[in-house]
Amino acid sequence: MEHIYQYAWIIPLLPLPVTMSIGFGLLLVPTATKNIRRIWAFYSVLFLSIAMVFSVNLSIQQINGSFIYQYLWSWTIHNDFSLEFGYLIDPLTSIMSILITTVGIMVLIYSDNYMSHDQGYLRFFAYMSFFNASMLGLVTSSNLIQIYIFWELVGVCSYLLIGFWFTRPIAANACQKAFVTNRVGDFGLLLGILGFYWMTGSFEFRDLFETFNKLIHNNGVNSLFATLCAFLLFAGAVAKSAQFPLHVWLPDAMEGPTPISALIHAATMVAAGIFLVARLLPLFTVIPYIMNFISLIGVITLLLGATLALAQRDIKRSLAYSTMSQLGYIMLALGIGSYRAALFHLITHAYSKALLFLGSGSIIHSMEPIVGYSPDKSQNMALMGGLRRYIPITKITFLLGTLSLCGIPPLACFWSKDEILNDSWLYSPIFAIIASLTAGLTAFYMFRTYLLTFEGYLHVHLKNYSGIKKSSLYSISLWGKKAPKFINKRLLLSATNSNETISFFSKYIYKPNENVIKKTRHFSTFFEKKYTSIYPHESDNTMLFPLLVLVLFTLFIGFIGIPFDQGIMDLDLLSKWLTPSEKIFHTNLQNNGDWHEFITNAIYSVSIASFGICVASILYGSIYSSFQNFDLRNSFVKMGSKRIFFDPIVNQIYNWSYHRGYIDIFYTTVLTRSIRGLSELTYFFDRCVIDGIINGIGVASFLIGEGLKYIGGGRISSYLFLYLFYYVSIFLLVYFLNL
């Protein structure tokens, strides 16, 4: 068993060969590398699958052996200072590793087809593999310095992936916004790390926890300074996990490709902040003010995210605010000390939200041939509706993901969210009421998204649109025979003589270069299927396969945390998984209960979710489906066009949600403009005052020198005259001053 643990260091290194091979290939032999570009998708999936096998094997050993393994080696030693690198294998590490690898594999398979027509295909897979390596390195880190290094690498990958289509100004601005916002949290994280090292003299988690606990119990450290350092550590998690008030980067990050949204902003990168808080929870638990602050931030975030999702028109942005709200639930659970419930919801939410994001990508993929290659149109729910008839598989998978996030049994998120609600009632009734209200809002805005997308009638008129069944080079998938693209006849004919390659947001679809076609390799036909020329069309099998796999996780992953032991078999697999953590948190993570209490609590939570679903069905159902109904304000109408009710409160709620709570406007007005104004004032002071004094002295010296040059003529009579003139002038000045 220890033999397996000794080779756990290979997990974060496995995705790196793909990144390095693509990078060196594009640098040294770019033509050959691009000609076999599909093979890199295969290797990306292969190496990450090996990492997944290692992670699953380690998790099985965790469940059976129930112990923690750590391996360290010295990196640098100087006098009393020693910095060690290594890896730590515990339940938290194994959970995160499985999440990263399983979701990552599904996203990579999905991306093979989704990004097949993009010029940056190779660059995309290089970034993705590097991101997976960075995340795996982060979760296996054994000390704070190592975490900080991989933390920054994850931030770099996020910057590159969000701004993948950097030629679009909105995408370039989004990645800059994410980078700057995360720098605020990262700076706080670095200060917190240095502060705890100053107090404890160690970066290693085990030594850090033991030393700090002794200092707290013996009053050997200033409580205010310790609280400040803990707050700075938490600031890093606030930025990375999009918690209030550093959440503003997350909705704009949806400008990246949809697979990136599924991987980074649903299951992995935003979970890095959750991971950090969970890892450092033994530090936070001995500082009550920090625990209260964490739970408060979680409550604010979950409510704010839910309210901001109510009126969004962009399907990915609506899911982004949903992610923000669900991460708030997890942060609330950590703040109230419910470690088990937090990790449970982290698992269930990751698979459900990855399913929803990939489902949204399938929807966008089906809408692009109709509305054009523009995210403003293909992601706008106002142009959707009635898609259930065209993309039935995507519809079923999206519906199951929606029901899971709403908390409907027996889907995954029901078990974990219900546990968080129960624990919050024991901690604070106020927090529990807010969390329960937000559960109803979650059901409302998620079903609103589903109804606007799939129910009713398609809002785009197709009578002037004619499609043909046509396959192209860029739709040939590694996992299937060919993925036909439906190309507008007019657009195809207009570009017959063009040899340009396809850009993702290109207005036209061009024929590929014949030389490239000859060099393209065709692979197996395992996922071959027949297509029709109906628009919108269902996604290819390469994209549907990850959706179906994630549906299985959404259906069954919640059963690992059923908190019952009825004597026949222990169903609570999650508690057995987390057993080694009991030694760290000095608590019993078992959550056994009786069926009567469970059913009572479940009826309460399901009733709230059902109420939200019913309200959404009434306001956005097929009976009232019309082009205007994506607007919350226009939902209070009769069947027809006569308005019977328009409450100003509804208008305010809509404006609050649609304008993102005015938080971006506040930041722009108060922070951006004030900082820019201060910079302009500083620039003016530097140029006109500081430089003015220096330049004035130089100019004065020049003028005086020029004047004296003409005075020095070499005549003694002139010198005597000037001497007498100065002498008389000074004498008269002194005389008059003494009067």
Buried (B, 14 or more C-beta within 10 A) or exposed (E): EEEBBEEBBEBBEBBBBBBEBBBEBBEEEEEEBBBEBBBBBBBBBEBBBBBBEBBBBBBBBBBEBBBBBBBBEEEEEEEEEBBBBBBBBBBBBBBBBBBBBBBBBBBBBBBBBBBBBBBBBBBBBBBBBBBBBBBBBBBBBBBBBBBBBBBBBBBBBBBBBBBBBEEBEEBBEBBBBBBEBBEBBBBBBBBBBBBBBEBBEBBBBBEBBBBBBEBBEEEEBEEEEBBBBBBBBBBBBBBBBBBBBBBBBBBBBBBBBBBBBBBBBBBBBBBBBBBBBBBBBBBBBBBEBBBBBBBBBBBBBBBBBBBBBBBBBBBBBBBBBBBBBBBBBBBBBBBBBBBBBBBBBBBBBBBBBBBBBBBBBBBBBBBBBBBBBEBEBBBBBBBBBBBBEBBEBBBBBBBBBBBBBBBBBEBBBBBBBBBBBBBBBEBBEEBBEBBBBBBBBBBBBBBBBBBBBBBBEBBBEEEEEEBEBBBBBBBBBBBBBBBBBBBBEEBBEEBEEEEEBBBBBBEBBBBBBEEBEEEBEEBEEEBEEEBEEEBBBBBBBBBBBBBBBBBEBBBEBBEBBBBBBEEEEBBBEBBBBBBBBBEBBEEEBBBEBEEEEBEEBBEBBBEBBBBBBBBBBEBBBBEBBBBBBBEBBBBBBEEEEEEEEEEEEBEEBBBBBBEBBEBBEBBEEEEEEEEEEEEEEEEEEEEEEEEEEEEEEEEEEEEEEEEEEEEEEEEEEEEEEEEEEEEEEEEEEEEEEEE
